[in-house]
Amino acid sequence: MPDTAMSDSAPPWAPPAAVLFDMDGTLVDTEHLWWQAAAELATELDLTLTERDVPEVLGRAVEHTAAHLHRSSGTARSEADLVERLGDSFAGKVATEIVPRPGALALLAALHDARVPTALVSASPRRVVDLVLGSIGSEWFTVTLAAEDTERTKPAPDPYLAAAGLLGLDPATCVAVEDTPTGVASAHAAGCAVLAVPSAVPIGAAPRVTLLDSLEQADLALLGKLAAAPAV
């Protein structure tokens, strides 16, 4: 006969194999700094950013946004110059203002205590990632990836595929935590379950994408259930 007492006491969930975190707007409140940096550069180019520019800025790598501003302005300045100017501006802003998002550090601590592997998967340059790690602590993460670490960055699946690969895991057993449609698209394409906490723009419903208002609502049980949900 089965041991009903044992089965009744068994937890209804197990921790995820790993949790893969976006950085800007997810763990730290830096998306507004990125928008400010892009808006200031746009002003130098006689442009004004509007809602139409949001998909080309938020959640995007420096190179993507610089290319967008280059095309939109028709400036004689080189695209490489815009990349450097935008990267320097953003890094300078981040260096003076790193504020964790509500619930972020508590969730990282819970995962650390439960010995769940974690990855930081960012589309920001390595120098910005290292600034943030120096503030919130690099010890929370098993591996970290910046924009330079994969040939393609978000919304391509490469960053999340690389993170899972470094951890020796199938992406389908991992949960990615994101805040933008670009990041969600990247994680979803890699096969991860996604926990989305929108920061600046709405995120639409999709299979294996769970929406929350804050990371304060997330815990190990929820992450475990998301990882266990069947892929479709």
LINZI-V24461 format. One line per field, one symbol per residue. phi: phi as a letter, one per 20 degrees, with the letter a starting at -180 (. if undefined). burial: # if it has 9 or more other ideal C-beta (glycine too) atoms within 8 Angstrom, else .. A space follows every 10 residues. Layout:
# LINZI-V24461
phi->???
burial->???
This chain:
# LINZI-V24461
phi->.fefffffef ffbcfffacd dfdfndeced ffffffffff fgfgemdcfc gfegfecfnd fgffffffff ffemfeffff ffgfffffff gffffdbdcf fgnfffffff fffemefccd cdeefgffgf ffffeeoeff dfbccdgfec fddgeffgff ffffffemcf gfeddedccc gfffffffff offcddcgdd cfcffbgmdd dcebffeebf fffffffeff fc
burial->.......... ....###### ########## #.######## ###.#.#.#. ..##..#### ##.####### .##....... .##.###.## #.##...#.# #.##.##### ##...##### ######.##. ###..#...# #.#####..# ..##.##### ####.##.#. #.######## ########## ########## #.#....### .#.##..#.# .######... ..
